[in-house]
Amino acid sequence: MSEAQAEKRGAKLGKVSAVRIIEENGDTRLFRVKVGSTYTIGRAKDVHIVLSDTDLTVSRHHAKMIVQDNYVQVVDQASKNGIGFENNPHAQEKYVEVELYQTFFIGAAKFVVVP
């Protein structure tokens, strides 16, 4: 996809403003984000998005999420289980780019990128 096509597609969908998080127990929350910001994800209390400490497939400092205009970059931080993407929650990816309305997984938690 050319840069112009990507810009046009992003304009149609909107800009990233939040991620919806669905935890393994069914609890859902909306985490607001700012374009250009970086957020940490894991079980530790010092990360931005704290996940269930009972899900031992999630590292204390599992990943970081970098917010772009119409997608997020999710980068694994040397975790054991990596990042799941779309229909493969156990993919063990080390880096994914997730567009609006796409999903990624950290442990049993599902993240949906929303405008």
mmCIF file of the C-alpha atoms, coordinates in Angstrom:
data_MODEL
# 
_entry.id   MODEL 
# 
loop_
_atom_site.group_PDB 
_atom_site.id 
_atom_site.type_symbol 
_atom_site.label_atom_id 
_atom_site.label_alt_id 
_atom_site.label_comp_id 
_atom_site.label_asym_id 
_atom_site.label_entity_id 
_atom_site.label_seq_id 
_atom_site.pdbx_PDB_ins_code 
_atom_site.Cartn_x 
_atom_site.Cartn_y 
_atom_site.Cartn_z 
_atom_site.occupancy 
_atom_site.B_iso_or_equiv 
_atom_site.pdbx_formal_charge 
_atom_site.auth_seq_id 
_atom_site.auth_comp_id 
_atom_site.auth_asym_id 
_atom_site.auth_atom_id 
_atom_site.pdbx_PDB_model_num 
ATOM 1   C CA . MET A 1 1   ? 0.000   0.000   0.000  1.00 0.00 ? 1   MET A CA 1 
ATOM 2   C CA . SER A 1 2   ? 1.366   3.398   -0.967 1.00 0.00 ? 2   SER A CA 1 
ATOM 3   C CA . GLU A 1 3   ? 1.748   6.169   1.590  1.00 0.00 ? 3   GLU A CA 1 
ATOM 4   C CA . ALA A 1 4   ? -1.088  8.121   -0.081 1.00 0.00 ? 4   ALA A CA 1 
ATOM 5   C CA . GLN A 1 5   ? -3.400  5.097   0.094  1.00 0.00 ? 5   GLN A CA 1 
ATOM 6   C CA . ALA A 1 6   ? -2.537  4.572   3.760  1.00 0.00 ? 6   ALA A CA 1 
ATOM 7   C CA . GLU A 1 7   ? -3.296  8.238   4.535  1.00 0.00 ? 7   GLU A CA 1 
ATOM 8   C CA . LYS A 1 8   ? -6.625  8.064   2.699  1.00 0.00 ? 8   LYS A CA 1 
ATOM 9   C CA . ARG A 1 9   ? -7.577  4.868   4.549  1.00 0.00 ? 9   ARG A CA 1 
ATOM 10  C CA . GLY A 1 10  ? -6.657  6.401   7.893  1.00 0.00 ? 10  GLY A CA 1 
ATOM 11  C CA . ALA A 1 11  ? -8.736  9.496   7.141  1.00 0.00 ? 11  ALA A CA 1 
ATOM 12  C CA . LYS A 1 12  ? -11.788 7.294   6.514  1.00 0.00 ? 12  LYS A CA 1 
ATOM 13  C CA . LEU A 1 13  ? -11.400 5.339   9.736  1.00 0.00 ? 13  LEU A CA 1 
ATOM 14  C CA . GLY A 1 14  ? -10.386 8.149   12.095 1.00 0.00 ? 14  GLY A CA 1 
ATOM 15  C CA . LYS A 1 15  ? -7.575  8.441   14.586 1.00 0.00 ? 15  LYS A CA 1 
ATOM 16  C CA . VAL A 1 16  ? -6.715  6.175   17.471 1.00 0.00 ? 16  VAL A CA 1 
ATOM 17  C CA . SER A 1 17  ? -8.083  7.529   20.758 1.00 0.00 ? 17  SER A CA 1 
ATOM 18  C CA . ALA A 1 18  ? -8.324  4.418   22.960 1.00 0.00 ? 18  ALA A CA 1 
ATOM 19  C CA . VAL A 1 19  ? -7.913  0.675   23.327 1.00 0.00 ? 19  VAL A CA 1 
ATOM 20  C CA . ARG A 1 20  ? -10.734 -1.469  24.668 1.00 0.00 ? 20  ARG A CA 1 
ATOM 21  C CA . ILE A 1 21  ? -9.354  -4.143  26.999 1.00 0.00 ? 21  ILE A CA 1 
ATOM 22  C CA . ILE A 1 22  ? -11.282 -7.336  27.683 1.00 0.00 ? 22  ILE A CA 1 
ATOM 23  C CA . GLU A 1 23  ? -9.663  -9.305  30.522 1.00 0.00 ? 23  GLU A CA 1 
ATOM 24  C CA . GLU A 1 24  ? -9.849  -13.088 30.963 1.00 0.00 ? 24  GLU A CA 1 
ATOM 25  C CA . ASN A 1 25  ? -12.615 -12.747 33.585 1.00 0.00 ? 25  ASN A CA 1 
ATOM 26  C CA . GLY A 1 26  ? -14.776 -10.737 31.146 1.00 0.00 ? 26  GLY A CA 1 
ATOM 27  C CA . ASP A 1 27  ? -14.138 -7.328  32.708 1.00 0.00 ? 27  ASP A CA 1 
ATOM 28  C CA . THR A 1 28  ? -13.970 -4.629  30.032 1.00 0.00 ? 28  THR A CA 1 
ATOM 29  C CA . ARG A 1 29  ? -12.410 -1.194  30.257 1.00 0.00 ? 29  ARG A CA 1 
ATOM 30  C CA . LEU A 1 30  ? -11.513 1.617   27.919 1.00 0.00 ? 30  LEU A CA 1 
ATOM 31  C CA . PHE A 1 31  ? -7.989  3.031   28.149 1.00 0.00 ? 31  PHE A CA 1 
ATOM 32  C CA . ARG A 1 32  ? -7.672  6.469   26.536 1.00 0.00 ? 32  ARG A CA 1 
ATOM 33  C CA . VAL A 1 33  ? -4.451  7.158   24.605 1.00 0.00 ? 33  VAL A CA 1 
ATOM 34  C CA . LYS A 1 34  ? -2.753  10.128  22.952 1.00 0.00 ? 34  LYS A CA 1 
ATOM 35  C CA . VAL A 1 35  ? -1.158  10.015  19.510 1.00 0.00 ? 35  VAL A CA 1 
ATOM 36  C CA . GLY A 1 36  ? 2.631   10.085  19.849 1.00 0.00 ? 36  GLY A CA 1 
ATOM 37  C CA . SER A 1 37  ? 2.618   8.570   23.338 1.00 0.00 ? 37  SER A CA 1 
ATOM 38  C CA . THR A 1 38  ? 4.098   5.280   24.531 1.00 0.00 ? 38  THR A CA 1 
ATOM 39  C CA . TYR A 1 39  ? 2.402   3.082   27.142 1.00 0.00 ? 39  TYR A CA 1 
ATOM 40  C CA . THR A 1 40  ? 3.726   0.035   28.986 1.00 0.00 ? 40  THR A CA 1 
ATOM 41  C CA . ILE A 1 41  ? 1.640   -3.114  29.539 1.00 0.00 ? 41  ILE A CA 1 
ATOM 42  C CA . GLY A 1 42  ? 2.117   -5.934  32.048 1.00 0.00 ? 42  GLY A CA 1 
ATOM 43  C CA . ARG A 1 43  ? 1.376   -7.308  35.526 1.00 0.00 ? 43  ARG A CA 1 
ATOM 44  C CA . ALA A 1 44  ? 3.668   -4.921  37.446 1.00 0.00 ? 44  ALA A CA 1 
ATOM 45  C CA . LYS A 1 45  ? 2.135   -2.022  39.332 1.00 0.00 ? 45  LYS A CA 1 
ATOM 46  C CA . ASP A 1 46  ? 4.468   0.500   37.640 1.00 0.00 ? 46  ASP A CA 1 
ATOM 47  C CA . VAL A 1 47  ? 3.143   0.024   34.071 1.00 0.00 ? 47  VAL A CA 1 
ATOM 48  C CA . HIS A 1 48  ? 0.465   2.154   32.414 1.00 0.00 ? 48  HIS A CA 1 
ATOM 49  C CA . ILE A 1 49  ? -1.914  -0.740  31.668 1.00 0.00 ? 49  ILE A CA 1 
ATOM 50  C CA . VAL A 1 50  ? -1.898  -3.230  34.540 1.00 0.00 ? 50  VAL A CA 1 
ATOM 51  C CA . LEU A 1 51  ? -3.274  -6.667  33.649 1.00 0.00 ? 51  LEU A CA 1 
ATOM 52  C CA . SER A 1 52  ? -4.485  -9.405  35.969 1.00 0.00 ? 52  SER A CA 1 
ATOM 53  C CA . ASP A 1 53  ? -1.723  -10.679 38.223 1.00 0.00 ? 53  ASP A CA 1 
ATOM 54  C CA . THR A 1 54  ? -3.317  -14.146 38.085 1.00 0.00 ? 54  THR A CA 1 
ATOM 55  C CA . ASP A 1 55  ? -2.514  -14.518 34.351 1.00 0.00 ? 55  ASP A CA 1 
ATOM 56  C CA . LEU A 1 56  ? 1.020   -15.857 34.587 1.00 0.00 ? 56  LEU A CA 1 
ATOM 57  C CA . THR A 1 57  ? 1.380   -15.859 30.778 1.00 0.00 ? 57  THR A CA 1 
ATOM 58  C CA . VAL A 1 58  ? 1.765   -12.075 31.108 1.00 0.00 ? 58  VAL A CA 1 
ATOM 59  C CA . SER A 1 59  ? 5.181   -10.765 32.140 1.00 0.00 ? 59  SER A CA 1 
ATOM 60  C CA . ARG A 1 60  ? 5.494   -7.952  34.647 1.00 0.00 ? 60  ARG A CA 1 
ATOM 61  C CA . HIS A 1 61  ? 6.779   -5.651  31.879 1.00 0.00 ? 61  HIS A CA 1 
ATOM 62  C CA . HIS A 1 62  ? 5.364   -7.490  28.875 1.00 0.00 ? 62  HIS A CA 1 
ATOM 63  C CA . ALA A 1 63  ? 5.086   -4.946  26.047 1.00 0.00 ? 63  ALA A CA 1 
ATOM 64  C CA . LYS A 1 64  ? 5.030   -1.320  25.085 1.00 0.00 ? 64  LYS A CA 1 
ATOM 65  C CA . MET A 1 65  ? 2.432   0.286   22.846 1.00 0.00 ? 65  MET A CA 1 
ATOM 66  C CA . ILE A 1 66  ? 3.323   3.285   20.681 1.00 0.00 ? 66  ILE A CA 1 
ATOM 67  C CA . VAL A 1 67  ? 0.318   5.245   19.412 1.00 0.00 ? 67  VAL A CA 1 
ATOM 68  C CA . GLN A 1 68  ? 0.382   6.552   15.839 1.00 0.00 ? 68  GLN A CA 1 
ATOM 69  C CA . ASP A 1 69  ? -2.431  8.447   14.065 1.00 0.00 ? 69  ASP A CA 1 
ATOM 70  C CA . ASN A 1 70  ? -4.442  5.460   12.825 1.00 0.00 ? 70  ASN A CA 1 
ATOM 71  C CA . TYR A 1 71  ? -2.644  2.422   14.268 1.00 0.00 ? 71  TYR A CA 1 
ATOM 72  C CA . VAL A 1 72  ? -0.582  1.321   17.241 1.00 0.00 ? 72  VAL A CA 1 
ATOM 73  C CA . GLN A 1 73  ? 2.763   -0.435  17.311 1.00 0.00 ? 73  GLN A CA 1 
ATOM 74  C CA . VAL A 1 74  ? 3.031   -3.118  19.990 1.00 0.00 ? 74  VAL A CA 1 
ATOM 75  C CA . VAL A 1 75  ? 6.570   -4.180  20.865 1.00 0.00 ? 75  VAL A CA 1 
ATOM 76  C CA . ASP A 1 76  ? 7.346   -7.180  23.059 1.00 0.00 ? 76  ASP A CA 1 
ATOM 77  C CA . GLN A 1 77  ? 9.741   -6.421  25.927 1.00 0.00 ? 77  GLN A CA 1 
ATOM 78  C CA . ALA A 1 78  ? 11.539  -9.790  26.045 1.00 0.00 ? 78  ALA A CA 1 
ATOM 79  C CA . SER A 1 79  ? 8.513   -11.607 27.466 1.00 0.00 ? 79  SER A CA 1 
ATOM 80  C CA . LYS A 1 80  ? 8.273   -15.380 27.329 1.00 0.00 ? 80  LYS A CA 1 
ATOM 81  C CA . ASN A 1 81  ? 4.911   -15.506 25.498 1.00 0.00 ? 81  ASN A CA 1 
ATOM 82  C CA . GLY A 1 82  ? 4.987   -12.581 23.062 1.00 0.00 ? 82  GLY A CA 1 
ATOM 83  C CA . ILE A 1 83  ? 1.989   -10.860 21.496 1.00 0.00 ? 83  ILE A CA 1 
ATOM 84  C CA . GLY A 1 84  ? -1.025  -12.461 19.820 1.00 0.00 ? 84  GLY A CA 1 
ATOM 85  C CA . PHE A 1 85  ? -2.565  -10.799 16.782 1.00 0.00 ? 85  PHE A CA 1 
ATOM 86  C CA . GLU A 1 86  ? -6.065  -10.854 15.255 1.00 0.00 ? 86  GLU A CA 1 
ATOM 87  C CA . ASN A 1 87  ? -7.342  -14.464 15.024 1.00 0.00 ? 87  ASN A CA 1 
ATOM 88  C CA . ASN A 1 88  ? -4.207  -16.001 16.531 1.00 0.00 ? 88  ASN A CA 1 
ATOM 89  C CA . PRO A 1 89  ? -4.035  -15.073 20.237 1.00 0.00 ? 89  PRO A CA 1 
ATOM 90  C CA . HIS A 1 90  ? -1.042  -17.395 20.766 1.00 0.00 ? 90  HIS A CA 1 
ATOM 91  C CA . ALA A 1 91  ? 1.084   -16.112 17.867 1.00 0.00 ? 91  ALA A CA 1 
ATOM 92  C CA . GLN A 1 92  ? 4.037   -15.091 20.093 1.00 0.00 ? 92  GLN A CA 1 
ATOM 93  C CA . GLU A 1 93  ? 4.914   -12.151 17.864 1.00 0.00 ? 93  GLU A CA 1 
ATOM 94  C CA . LYS A 1 94  ? 7.641   -9.729  18.959 1.00 0.00 ? 94  LYS A CA 1 
ATOM 95  C CA . TYR A 1 95  ? 6.251   -6.743  17.026 1.00 0.00 ? 95  TYR A CA 1 
ATOM 96  C CA . VAL A 1 96  ? 2.837   -6.006  15.499 1.00 0.00 ? 96  VAL A CA 1 
ATOM 97  C CA . GLU A 1 97  ? 1.181   -2.995  13.884 1.00 0.00 ? 97  GLU A CA 1 
ATOM 98  C CA . VAL A 1 98  ? -2.490  -2.928  14.802 1.00 0.00 ? 98  VAL A CA 1 
ATOM 99  C CA . GLU A 1 99  ? -4.918  -0.763  12.839 1.00 0.00 ? 99  GLU A CA 1 
ATOM 100 C CA . LEU A 1 100 ? -8.235  0.622   14.016 1.00 0.00 ? 100 LEU A CA 1 
ATOM 101 C CA . TYR A 1 101 ? -10.724 -2.120  14.945 1.00 0.00 ? 101 TYR A CA 1 
ATOM 102 C CA . GLN A 1 102 ? -8.033  -4.820  14.835 1.00 0.00 ? 102 GLN A CA 1 
ATOM 103 C CA . THR A 1 103 ? -7.127  -6.832  17.913 1.00 0.00 ? 103 THR A CA 1 
ATOM 104 C CA . PHE A 1 104 ? -4.011  -7.943  19.721 1.00 0.00 ? 104 PHE A CA 1 
ATOM 105 C CA . PHE A 1 105 ? -3.594  -10.184 22.756 1.00 0.00 ? 105 PHE A CA 1 
ATOM 106 C CA . ILE A 1 106 ? -1.310  -10.148 25.761 1.00 0.00 ? 106 ILE A CA 1 
ATOM 107 C CA . GLY A 1 107 ? -1.895  -13.303 27.704 1.00 0.00 ? 107 GLY A CA 1 
ATOM 108 C CA . ALA A 1 108 ? -5.660  -13.836 27.942 1.00 0.00 ? 108 ALA A CA 1 
ATOM 109 C CA . ALA A 1 109 ? -6.377  -10.078 27.643 1.00 0.00 ? 109 ALA A CA 1 
ATOM 110 C CA . LYS A 1 110 ? -7.795  -8.916  24.325 1.00 0.00 ? 110 LYS A CA 1 
ATOM 111 C CA . PHE A 1 111 ? -7.105  -5.354  23.131 1.00 0.00 ? 111 PHE A CA 1 
ATOM 112 C CA . VAL A 1 112 ? -9.166  -3.637  20.417 1.00 0.00 ? 112 VAL A CA 1 
ATOM 113 C CA . VAL A 1 113 ? -7.860  -0.407  18.880 1.00 0.00 ? 113 VAL A CA 1 
ATOM 114 C CA . VAL A 1 114 ? -10.693 2.139   18.606 1.00 0.00 ? 114 VAL A CA 1 
ATOM 115 C CA . PRO A 1 115 ? -11.153 5.748   17.399 1.00 0.00 ? 115 PRO A CA 1 
# 
